[in-house]
Structures are given as C-alpha cells and as structure tokens.
Amino acid sequence: MRKVPIDFRVNGVQRSVDAYPMERLLDVLRENLGLTGTKEGCGEGECGACSVLLDGQLVNSCLVPALQAAGSDIHTIEGLAGKKLHPLQEAFAETGGAQCGICTPGMILAAYQLLERHPRPTDEQIREGLAGNLCRCTGYQKIFDAVRQASEAISGET
C-alpha cells in the first residue's frame, strides 16, 4: 500500500498530508502535523484521550482512518485557544481538573462540545457529556467543577 494525498482543514487552516489511507488520524495529527496536544491513551477508543472534533462531532482519533477525514473540518486542543486560553482551558488549570495531562485535551474538547449543546449544563448532562473520557487522576469532581466554572465564565455570570 502506498501513501496518498489527504486534504482537510485543521484548526481553521487548510492542510494536505501524504498518509497511508488506513493510518490513524491520531498519528497523522501528531506525526505529520506536529499537533501533539492530542494524546494516545489506550489506542482502542475506550479512554477518549485522543478525542478531536471532526466536522463538529467528538471522535476518538485513534479509531478514524486518515482517509475518512478527507475533506473534513478537524479541531484539536491546539485550535481551541485564540490569543488567550479558552475559558475551559483556564478553568481546568484553576480547579485542578488537569493533573497528569493525558486525558485533558480530550476531556476539554468533550466539555467544549457539551457547552455548545448545553451552555448551562446540569450535573447529569456533564456526566453524560464526558462519559467517553476516562481520567485516572482527578476523581472527576475537579473536572466537573471546571466545566461548571467555564460555563459561568462563557455565559458572563462570573
């Protein structure tokens, strides 16, 4: 099998890479594009550490073949911040929701998608929105606190 050109938008920038069609999107992002914020946890789609937004949907990039992402709009943790950190990134740092850092990028992107759908989420919505992401460090309470804090900051209630 040979590499093929694959075009997509990553964090708002049109990109083209030569990759094997069945190469994991995770590896293309990290190795071809240098976007190492996306982490590999389990490599089996169970932990959510490699989560990215693919055409607005949260996906485990370790399960997505690169060719499947052709023509797509991809957002990684690197694309979330503008000139300053996104309120979610700030909240994770302030509450201790980010500890070892392996789950953090995927957790933040899952929280971002959650807040897009539910700007003022209930605790149950937070649990459901983050259900596909595992954390071995925090016990989740600090992560839930971060999501609530970011929700308040984004809605202007801080």
C-alpha positions as CSV (number, residue, x, y, z in Angstrom):
1,M,0.0,0.0,0.0
2,R,1.2,3.5,-0.8
3,K,0.7,6.9,0.7
4,V,-2.0,9.1,-0.8
5,P,-2.6,12.9,-0.5
6,I,-5.3,13.7,2.0
7,D,-6.7,17.2,2.3
8,F,-8.6,18.6,5.3
9,R,-8.9,21.7,7.5
10,V,-7.2,21.6,10.8
11,N,-7.9,24.3,13.3
12,G,-9.1,26.6,10.5
13,V,-6.1,26.0,8.2
14,Q,-6.3,24.0,5.0
15,R,-3.8,21.2,5.2
16,S,-2.6,18.4,2.9
17,V,-0.6,15.4,4.0
18,D,0.7,12.2,2.4
19,A,-0.5,9.3,4.5
20,Y,-1.5,5.7,4.3
21,P,-5.3,5.5,3.8
22,M,-5.7,3.4,7.0
23,E,-3.2,5.3,9.0
24,R,-4.9,6.6,12.2
25,L,-5.9,10.2,12.2
26,L,-4.2,10.4,15.6
27,D,-0.8,9.6,14.1
28,V,-1.3,12.0,11.2
29,L,-2.1,14.8,13.5
30,R,0.8,14.1,15.9
31,E,3.5,13.0,13.5
32,N,2.7,14.7,10.2
33,L,1.3,17.9,11.5
34,G,3.1,18.2,14.9
35,L,-0.1,18.6,16.8
36,T,1.0,16.7,19.9
37,G,-1.7,18.0,22.1
38,T,-3.9,15.1,21.0
39,K,-2.8,12.2,23.2
40,E,-2.8,8.5,22.8
41,G,-4.2,6.7,25.9
42,C,-5.4,3.3,25.1
43,G,-5.3,3.1,21.3
44,E,-8.7,1.3,21.3
45,G,-11.2,4.1,21.5
46,E,-12.0,3.4,25.2
47,C,-10.4,6.3,27.0
48,G,-11.1,9.5,25.0
49,A,-7.6,10.9,25.4
50,C,-7.3,11.2,21.6
51,S,-10.6,13.0,21.1
52,V,-10.9,15.6,18.4
53,L,-13.8,17.4,16.8
54,L,-14.4,16.0,13.3
55,D,-17.0,18.1,11.4
56,G,-18.3,19.2,14.8
57,Q,-18.6,15.7,16.3
58,L,-16.4,14.3,19.0
59,V,-14.5,11.3,17.8
60,N,-11.6,9.1,19.0
61,S,-8.9,9.9,16.5
62,C,-7.2,6.5,17.2
63,L,-10.2,4.8,15.5
64,V,-10.5,7.1,12.5
65,P,-8.6,6.2,9.3
66,A,-6.9,9.2,7.9
67,L,-8.6,8.8,4.5
68,Q,-12.0,9.0,6.3
69,A,-11.1,12.5,7.4
70,A,-10.5,13.8,3.9
71,G,-12.4,17.0,3.2
72,S,-13.3,17.3,6.9
73,D,-13.0,20.1,9.3
74,I,-10.9,19.0,12.3
75,H,-10.4,20.8,15.6
76,T,-7.8,19.8,18.1
77,I,-6.9,21.2,21.5
78,E,-4.4,23.5,19.9
79,G,-7.1,25.2,17.9
80,L,-9.3,26.0,21.0
81,A,-7.3,28.9,22.3
82,G,-7.2,32.2,20.5
83,K,-4.8,34.9,21.7
84,K,-5.5,33.7,25.2
85,L,-6.7,30.4,26.7
86,H,-10.3,29.3,26.2
87,P,-12.3,29.6,29.4
88,L,-12.4,25.8,29.6
89,Q,-8.6,25.6,29.5
90,E,-8.4,28.3,32.2
91,A,-11.0,26.6,34.3
92,F,-9.2,23.2,34.1
93,A,-6.0,24.8,35.2
94,E,-7.6,26.8,38.0
95,T,-9.7,24.0,39.5
96,G,-7.0,21.3,39.3
97,G,-9.1,19.5,36.6
98,A,-5.8,19.0,34.6
99,Q,-3.4,16.8,36.5
100,C,-1.2,14.4,34.6
101,G,-2.4,15.8,31.3
102,I,-3.1,12.6,29.3
103,C,-6.9,12.9,29.4
104,T,-7.0,16.7,29.5
105,P,-7.1,17.6,25.8
106,G,-9.9,15.0,25.0
107,M,-11.7,16.0,28.2
108,I,-11.7,19.7,27.3
109,L,-12.9,19.0,23.8
110,A,-15.7,16.8,25.1
111,A,-16.6,19.6,27.5
112,Y,-16.4,22.2,24.7
113,Q,-18.9,20.1,22.7
114,L,-21.1,19.7,25.8
115,L,-21.2,23.5,26.4
116,E,-22.0,24.1,22.7
117,R,-25.1,22.0,23.2
118,H,-25.9,22.9,26.8
119,P,-24.4,26.3,27.8
120,R,-25.7,25.8,31.4
121,P,-25.4,22.0,31.8
122,T,-26.8,20.1,34.7
123,D,-24.6,17.7,36.6
124,E,-26.3,14.9,34.8
125,Q,-25.5,16.5,31.4
126,I,-21.9,17.0,32.4
127,R,-21.6,13.3,33.4
128,E,-23.2,12.2,30.1
129,G,-21.2,14.7,28.1
130,L,-17.9,13.5,29.5
131,A,-18.8,9.8,29.8
132,G,-16.5,8.7,27.0
133,N,-13.4,10.2,28.6
134,L,-11.5,8.4,31.4
135,C,-9.3,10.1,34.0
136,R,-7.2,8.2,36.4
137,C,-6.0,11.2,38.5
138,T,-8.8,13.6,39.5
139,G,-11.8,11.5,40.6
140,Y,-13.8,13.7,38.2
141,Q,-15.0,16.2,40.7
142,K,-12.4,18.8,39.8
143,I,-13.2,18.2,36.1
144,F,-16.9,18.8,36.8
145,D,-16.1,21.9,38.7
146,A,-14.0,23.1,35.7
147,V,-16.9,22.6,33.4
148,R,-19.3,24.5,35.7
149,Q,-16.8,27.3,36.1
150,A,-16.2,27.6,32.3
151,S,-20.0,27.6,31.8
152,E,-20.4,30.5,34.1
153,A,-17.4,32.4,32.5
154,I,-18.7,31.8,29.0
155,S,-22.2,33.0,29.9
156,G,-20.9,36.0,31.7
157,E,-22.0,35.0,35.1
158,T,-18.7,35.1,36.9
